[in-house]
């Protein structure tokens, strides 16, 4: 039997105390900003991966809160003949930060971090990630979990 293998990634939704602005990071190796997080490694749970990625990317030891969203991202054949393979992305609640003063970025990986308003996220994040971040904020506010496919409910 040929069992499908999917990539897995884990992120954390971190906002300002009013849930009005989302923390995003600017990778040095990609053209667009994204939520902090990354790939789930072999034999690592999504929650453990989210905590590890936040430590590595932001220098913060944040508790991993409840699951806010699970996003199935289908295979996409890109115009440049590259292929984005299918994946499962989890978004956990990373709580609130009052300021970015405690954030320490790895300069070889991230050039900046910022709080961005929900209405401005599409200007910074790829469309899929923008939809995912906004759905995660709404899930946090509603006390629910969002099941998404390609960032859509």
C-alpha positions in Angstrom: 0.0 0.0 0.0 1.3 3.5 -0.9 0.5 5.8 2.0 0.5 9.5 1.2 3.0 11.7 3.1 2.1 15.3 3.8 4.3 18.0 5.0 3.3 19.6 8.3 3.9 23.0 9.7 3.0 24.7 13.0 2.6 28.4 13.7 1.4 30.5 16.6 -1.0 33.4 16.5 0.4 36.2 18.6 -1.5 39.5 18.8 -1.5 42.7 20.7 -3.7 42.8 23.8 -6.7 44.1 21.9 -6.6 41.3 19.2 -6.5 44.1 16.7 -3.0 43.5 15.3 -1.2 40.2 14.5 2.5 39.6 14.9 4.2 38.7 11.6 7.8 38.2 10.6 9.8 39.0 7.5 12.0 36.1 6.4 15.3 37.0 4.7 14.9 34.0 2.3 11.3 34.7 1.1 9.6 37.7 -0.7 6.7 38.0 1.7 6.1 38.3 5.5 4.5 35.3 7.4 3.2 34.2 10.8 6.1 32.9 13.0 6.5 29.2 12.8 7.8 26.5 10.5 8.1 22.8 9.6 7.3 20.1 12.0 10.3 17.8 12.3 10.3 14.0 12.4 8.9 12.6 15.7 7.9 16.1 16.8 4.3 17.1 17.6 2.8 20.2 16.0 2.6 21.8 19.5 6.2 21.1 20.2 7.2 22.4 16.8 5.3 25.7 17.4 7.0 26.2 20.7 10.4 25.4 19.2 9.9 27.7 16.2 8.8 30.6 18.4 12.0 30.1 20.6 14.2 30.0 17.5 12.5 32.8 15.5 11.5 35.3 18.3 13.6 34.2 21.2 10.5 33.8 23.3 9.4 30.8 25.5 5.7 31.1 25.1 3.2 28.5 26.3 1.4 26.8 23.5 -2.3 27.6 23.8 -5.2 25.8 22.3 -5.5 24.9 18.7 -7.1 27.7 16.7 -7.0 26.4 13.1 -6.1 23.4 11.1 -5.5 24.2 7.4 -5.2 21.5 4.7 -3.1 23.1 1.9 -3.5 21.2 -1.4 -0.7 20.7 -4.0 -0.2 23.7 -6.2 1.6 23.7 -9.5 3.2 27.2 -9.6 3.8 29.1 -12.9 7.6 28.7 -12.7 7.2 24.9 -12.9 7.8 24.5 -9.2 5.3 22.5 -7.1 4.1 23.3 -3.6 3.4 19.9 -2.1 0.3 19.3 0.1 0.6 20.0 3.8 -1.3 20.4 7.0 -0.7 23.6 8.9 -1.7 24.0 12.6 -2.2 27.4 14.2 -1.9 27.5 18.0 -2.8 30.4 20.3 0.4 32.2 21.3 -1.4 34.8 23.4 -0.7 38.5 23.5 2.4 40.6 23.6 2.3 44.3 24.7 5.5 45.2 22.9 8.1 43.8 20.6 10.9 44.8 23.0 11.4 41.2 24.2 11.6 39.7 20.7 15.1 38.7 19.5 15.3 37.8 15.8 17.9 35.6 14.2 19.5 38.0 11.7 20.3 35.2 9.2 16.6 34.1 9.1 14.4 37.1 9.9 14.9 40.8 9.1 11.9 42.2 11.0 8.9 41.6 13.1 5.8 43.8 13.3 2.2 44.0 14.6 -0.1 44.5 11.6 -3.8 45.2 11.6 -6.2 42.6 10.3 -7.2 44.8 7.4 -3.6 45.3 6.4 -2.5 41.6 6.5 -3.2 41.0 2.7 -0.7 43.7 2.0 2.0 41.7 3.8 1.1 38.1 3.8 0.5 35.7 0.8 -3.3 35.4 0.3 -3.4 31.9 1.8 -1.6 33.0 5.0 -3.7 36.1 5.3 -6.9 34.1 5.2 -5.5 31.6 7.8 -4.4 34.4 10.2 -7.7 36.2 10.0 -9.6 32.9 10.5 -7.4 32.1 13.5 -8.2 35.5 15.1 -11.9 34.9 14.6 -11.6 31.4 16.1 -9.8 32.8 19.1 -12.6 35.3 19.6 -15.3 32.8 19.2 -13.7 30.1 21.3 -13.8 27.7 18.3 -11.4 25.9 16.0 -11.4 26.7 12.3 -11.0 23.9 9.8 -9.7 25.4 6.6 -8.8 24.2 3.2 -6.3 26.5 1.4 -7.1 29.1 4.1 -10.8 29.0 3.4 -13.6 27.8 5.7 
